[in-house]
Amino acid sequence: MSIISVIGGTGMLGAPVAKQLKADGYQVRIISRNSQKAKEQLGGDFEYRQADLQDVSSLRLALAGSDCVHINASGQSKKSYYQNHVVGTRNILAALQGQSLTAISMISTASAYPEYDDRWDNRYKLEAEALLKESGHPYLVFMPSWFMESLPLFQQKNKLIHIGPSTQPIHWLSAKDYAKTVSNALQDNSCRNLRMPIYGPEGITMKEAVNRYAKVAQLTVQTMPVWLAKTLGFILRDESLIDAADLMKHYDRIGEQAISHAVRTETKLDQWLGQVL
């Protein structure tokens, strides 16, 4: 049985991937900074190894014997994003030196293109991707659009915060559909050395998606201009609010690329809302 090590396997997007891989017959190893906490969250069906992305020695021990590695890195600030995506990927590859993998994969974003590297998250994703390409291992870069699971993150008490005009359609996808796509791709040995855009089945603006979520969840919607969100972020010293406002402005400017070969998932937003609310 092939061993897949999932780095970041307890997160909102990493956990569904780990569970899908397990369901599809892989022996899944969860690499986490706290293996006991990870086991309490995910249960006893997985193997657990403790490691830190900033510690090559711990990664080398944790990843030993892996046939495949999936990286689900995240970050809460510009600094942590760089450390986890760029430095972390560099450390993972150093830890894997001398090992032969069937594949190494990472989650990126649908907007990770050189022309959009004015956003630091896109830039760091591209740098991490370049490291995978240079490693000599067969690689896959998954480029999903916005996740439906991100909508609850806009909730504050009994209302949803909508930032910006949000005029661009977004092909929302569910984490479950994304996990199936990742597992299917990793099982297909002919699917290697690719960037894989992943879009949901229908284009819906952020504003419309927020309104639909709010209606089902019986919440009110508060719309906030980008400039006001940024101002509040500076006053409150809230980096996440400043970044969210900048991201909304950025996405409203660039939108999604029209890509004919993008993988299309099946679950529609209204279906997902009926399942989770």
N, C-alpha and C positions, 0 to 999 in steps of 0.2 A: 504494500500500500504506500503510495507516494505521500511524503510529508511536506505540507505547505506551512510555512511560518508566516503568520500575519502580524505585522508590526502596527500597533494602533488598533488592535482587534476588539477593543471594548467601546469604541466610540460610536456615534450615531450612524456612521457609514461603514465603519470597520466591523462591528458586530454582525450586521446582516450578511456581510460577505463571509465571515467566519462560519456562520450557521449554514449558509448555502453550500459552502465547500464541504462541510461535514456531511450534510444531507446527500451530497453527490459522491460520497465515498472516499474522500480524502482523510488522511490523518492530519488534523489541524493543530498546529502549535501556536499558542497565543504568546506573543512577546510583549511584556508589559513591565513598567517600572515597579509595579506592586502585584506580584503573581497571586497573592492571597486574596486581595481585593478583586482581581480579575476573575478568579474562580468563584467567589461569592456572587458575582454578577452573572456569569455565563454558565455556571454549573460544572459538573464533573465529566462531561463528554469530550473535553479538550485536554490536550497536554499544555502545561504552563511552564514558561521559562522567564526568569527575571533579568532585565537588561535595561540599560540607559542609552539613549541615542548618542549621548556625548561621551560614551565610554566604549572604546573599541574592544577592549578585553572582555567586557561583559557580553557584548554583541557576538563576539567570536564563539564563546561558550554556548550562548543561547541558540545560535543559528547552525551549529555543527550538525551535519547530517541532513540538512534541509535539501529537498529536491527542487523546491520552488519558494520564492519569497514575494509576498505582497506588502507594499508599503502604503499605509494609510496615515500619512503625517498630517498634522494640523498646526495651529498656532493662534495665539490670542493677540499678538502685536507684531509689528514689523521685525523686531529683534528676535522674538521666539519663532516667527515664521521662517526667518533665515536660518536660525540654529537647527530647527527641526527638519526643514526641507533640504537645504543645501549642505550644511555641515553634517546633519544626520544621514543623508544619503551617501555622502563621502565616507562616513564612518562605517556604514553598513557594507559598502563595497570593499573597504579595507578589511573588515571582519570576514568577508566571504572569499578573500584571496586564497587561491589554491583549491577552492571548491568548484564543482561543475554543477550548474543548475539547468533545469529544463526551461525555466523562465524566471525573470524578475519583473514585477509590475508595480505601478504606482497610480494613485489617483491624482489627476490634474484637474483642469477646468476647461470648459468649452471655449473660454476666451484666452487661452494660453497660446498666443501667437506673437511673434516679434513686434508687429506693428502696435500691439497693445501693452508693451512692457513699461509704459509710464505708470502702471499699477504695480506696486512692489510684489503683490502676491503672484501675478502673472509672471513677472520677471524671475522670481525665485523658483516657481514651478518649472520654467524653461531651463533654468540652471540645473535643477535636479534631473530633469529629463536628459540633458546633455551628458550628465555623468553616467546615467544608465546606458546611453548609446555608446559611450566611450569604453564601457567596462568589458565588452566582449561577450557578455551574457546575452542570450536571447531576451528581448524585452517587450513589454507592452505598456503603453501609456493610455489610461482611460480618461476621457475628456467629457465628463457629464455636464449637462446644463444644470439649472437650479433644481434643488430637491424639494419636494413637497413637505418633507419633514422640517424644512427651515422655517415654514410659516409660523409655527407656534413660538419661535424665537422672537417674533415681533410683538408678542403679547406683554403688556404691562398691566397687572391687575385685571380689570374687566374690559380692557380695550386693546385693540391692535394699532400699532403705530405704523403709518404708511409715510415713507419719506420720498419726496420728489414727485414729478409729474408721471413717471412710469408709462411712457408711450410705446415702448418696444415690446413685441410679443416674446414670451419665454416658453420654451417647450419643457414644461415641468415633468419630472419623472420621480417615481417612488424609489426609496432605498432598496426595497425588495426586488423590484425589476432590475435595478442597477446590479445587485448582488448576483442575480441569475446571469446577467450579461458577463460579468467578471468570471464567474465559474465556467460558463460555456466557452469563453475565449481561452482560459487557461487549460481546459481539457483538449482543445484543438491544437495539435502540434503544428499545423500549417498556419496558425494565427500567431505570428511572431514578428518582432521588429516593426511594429505598427503604432501609429497614433490613432486612437479609436474614439471619435466623437459619439456621444450618446445623447439622444434627444427623446423627449416624451412625445406622445401622439398628437398633441394640439398646442397651438400657440396662444397663450393667454398673458396679458400684461400683468405686472406686479400688482397694480391697483385692483384689477378685476379678481385676481387670485386672493388678495387680502380680503376683499369684500365678500367673496364666496365663503372663505373660511369663517369670517366674522358672523355671517348669517347663520351658518350651521351651528357654530359654537355659542351663538347668542351673545355676541360681543359687539361693542361699538367700535367705529374706526375713527382714529384721529389722524388727519393728514398734516404733515409738517414739511415745509419747504426745505430744500437742501441747506440753504444758507442759515436757517434757524437751527437745524439739527447740528450743524458744525459749530455755530456760536454756543449753543448749550453744551456741546462736548468740550469746548475750550474752557468755558466757565466751570463746568463740573470736573474737568480734568479726566474726562471719560474717553479714552483712546478708541474704545470699541464703537462708540456713537459717532465719533469723527470719521472713523474708517467706514462705517456703514453708510454715512451720508456721501462720502467720496465714491464708494462703490456704486451707489444708486445713480449718481451723476454720471459716472464712467459708463455704466451699462446702458443708461438711457441715450448716451451718445453713440456707442458702438453697436449695440444690439447683438444678436446672434448671427454668426456667419451662415449663409445658406449653403449647406453641404449635402449633396445628393447621396453620398455614401455613408452618412451617419447611421448608426444603429438606432432603430426606432423601437421604443418600449411600448407596452400595451395599456397600462393602467392610466385612466383619465383622472383629472383632478376631482371631479364629482364622485367617482367611484372610490377614490382614496378617502375623501371626506366621509363617505358613508361607512367606511371600514374603521376609521380611527376616532370618530366623534359620535 
